[in-house]
Amino acid sequence: RRVALKAEHAPFEPVHFSQRILVPLANPQTAPQLMELAMMTRSPTSEQPIYPLVIVRDPDDPRTGVAAGEKLLTHAITHAAAADVPVTPLVRIDHNVARGIDRAIRETMISTVIIGWNGKGGGGPHTFGSILDQVLHDTDELVLVTRLTHPLATADRLVVLLPQHADRDLGFADLVRVTKVIAGQIGARMLVVTTNDTRAGVEAAFESTQPVVPTDFETHGL
């Protein structure tokens, strides 16, 4: 951190890459919300499909699991097709769900993962649970851990909480782009809350990243 603070940084420029979104699905009740978020996160100029993924956990007799997974994927495909968004469904057979997700990320060169969370802590050393924690540990790509309790489109404000030196993280450019795309898609105003000594870098990043979204900045401490 001290080295980063002393180093001279070039002007902020968002990273340009081929956006590929992976959506691991397991619960039919939350699948529509996750797909909705994926479609909102997807850049309007992207030509890449969304990749809904089902992990089948019984490698000895996968037929039943694959059939159930394909049924779940069919609903995801239908939901995206109604919005004219291309979809490439994926099925992986692996008794370790996190490992199956990580393999899909690497094989399809995923840039963003949108995964659901039930809101319960994992207990012990786990923050979100063993599967989610392992996914976060194994991948360097942007992972959106989500718990959507109401339709995202009904929100009128998006609040972004950024800790000290957040603007120096390697994934910060991705975070800025994704949050602005989501806010732009739902027509929400943004409130970015950060620390005093981080505000300048944060403001520069948000102001130089498309799309244009009404944004307020608020600082606390340091």
Buried (B, 14 or more C-beta within 10 A) or exposed (E): EEEEEEEEEEEBEBEEEEBBBBBBBBEEEBBBBBBBBBBBBBBEEBEBBBBBBBBBBEEEEBEEBBEEBBEBBEBBBEBBEEEEBEBBBBBBBBEEBBBBBBBBBEEBEBBBBBBBBEEEEEEEEEEBBBBBBBBBEBBEBBBBBBEBEEEBEEBEEBBBEBEBBBBBEEBBBBBBBBBBBBBBBBEBBBBBBBBEEBBEBBBEBBEEBEEEBEBEBEBEEE
